Amino acid sequence: MSGRGGPLSAEPELKLTTLTKDDEFLIIGSDGIWDVFRSQNAVDFARRKLQQHNDVKQCCKEIIGEAIKRGATDNLTVVM
């Protein structure tokens, strides 16, 4: 590509965060998730689902489902 970068980047955005015993959970999601969820909105959604069934795997599936309902068009990946 004649030395120019394309529209995609393989360089990840990194942030070092130390979790404490006070942290309930950590949500790591692809940009498709964050296109339709604000950070606090995702936390509130996940907290509500975890209070209902305490199943992290199911919660991740529900976040993906909710993102699709909200019109997400990018790839959707979430890990908690």
Backbone torsions as a table, in degrees:
resi	resn	phi	psi	omega
1	MET	NA	38.5	173.1
2	SER	45.9	38.4	174.1
3	GLY	79.9	-6.0	179.9
4	ARG	-98.8	143.5	177.7
5	GLY	-77.6	151.7	177.7
6	GLY	-85.4	-169.7	-177.3
7	PRO	-75.2	-14.0	-179.7
8	LEU	-108.3	150.1	179.0
9	SER	-126.0	138.9	175.4
10	ALA	-93.4	3.0	179.6
11	GLU	-84.5	116.1	-179.6
12	PRO	-75.8	154.7	170.2
13	GLU	-86.5	124.1	-176.7
14	LEU	-116.3	142.6	175.3
15	LYS	-144.5	127.4	178.8
16	LEU	-90.7	122.4	-179.6
17	THR	-134.8	131.9	176.9
18	THR	-94.1	120.3	178.5
19	LEU	-83.8	148.8	179.2
20	THR	-122.4	173.4	178.5
21	LYS	-64.5	-17.2	178.8
22	ASP	-80.2	-15.2	179.6
23	ASP	-76.5	129.8	-179.6
24	GLU	-77.4	-45.4	-177.9
25	PHE	-166.2	169.8	177.5
26	LEU	-126.7	130.7	177.5
27	ILE	-107.7	121.1	174.3
28	ILE	-113.7	119.4	-176.9
29	GLY	-135.8	152.5	174.9
30	SER	-71.8	168.4	-174.6
31	ASP	-61.8	-24.5	176.6
32	GLY	-61.4	-33.9	176.6
33	ILE	-65.8	-47.4	-174.1
34	TRP	-77.5	-9.4	172.5
35	ASP	-70.0	-26.8	-175.1
36	VAL	-119.9	-8.4	176.5
37	PHE	-120.3	135.7	164.1
38	ARG	-81.5	158.4	-177.2
39	SER	-55.3	-51.5	-177.6
40	GLN	-65.9	-34.3	178.1
41	ASN	-64.4	-40.0	177.4
42	ALA	-66.4	-40.9	177.8
43	VAL	-62.2	-46.8	179.8
44	ASP	-61.9	-42.9	179.4
45	PHE	-62.6	-49.5	-179.2
46	ALA	-63.0	-43.2	179.5
47	ARG	-59.5	-44.9	179.7
48	ARG	-61.4	-44.9	-179.7
49	LYS	-66.8	-41.4	179.6
50	LEU	-66.3	-33.0	176.2
51	GLN	-67.9	-30.4	179.7
52	GLN	-72.5	-43.6	-172.0
53	HIS	-136.4	-8.8	178.5
54	ASN	51.1	40.0	179.7
55	ASP	-123.0	104.6	-174.7
56	VAL	-63.1	-42.3	-179.9
57	LYS	-61.1	-45.3	178.1
58	GLN	-63.5	-39.0	179.1
59	CYS	-61.1	-43.5	177.9
60	CYS	-60.3	-43.9	177.7
61	LYS	-61.2	-38.7	-179.4
62	GLU	-70.2	-35.3	175.6
63	ILE	-63.5	-44.2	177.9
64	ILE	-60.9	-47.0	179.0
65	GLY	-59.2	-41.8	178.9
66	GLU	-66.9	-38.7	178.1
67	ALA	-62.0	-40.9	177.4
68	ILE	-63.6	-43.9	177.7
69	LYS	-59.3	-34.0	-178.6
70	ARG	-81.9	1.3	174.8
71	GLY	93.3	19.8	178.7
72	ALA	-59.4	135.5	-179.3
73	THR	-119.6	-8.4	179.0
74	ASP	-93.1	174.7	178.6
75	ASN	-63.8	150.0	-176.2
76	LEU	-125.2	114.9	176.1
77	THR	-138.1	135.5	177.2
78	VAL	-144.0	140.7	176.7
79	VAL	-132.9	138.6	177.1
80	MET	-124.6	NA	NA
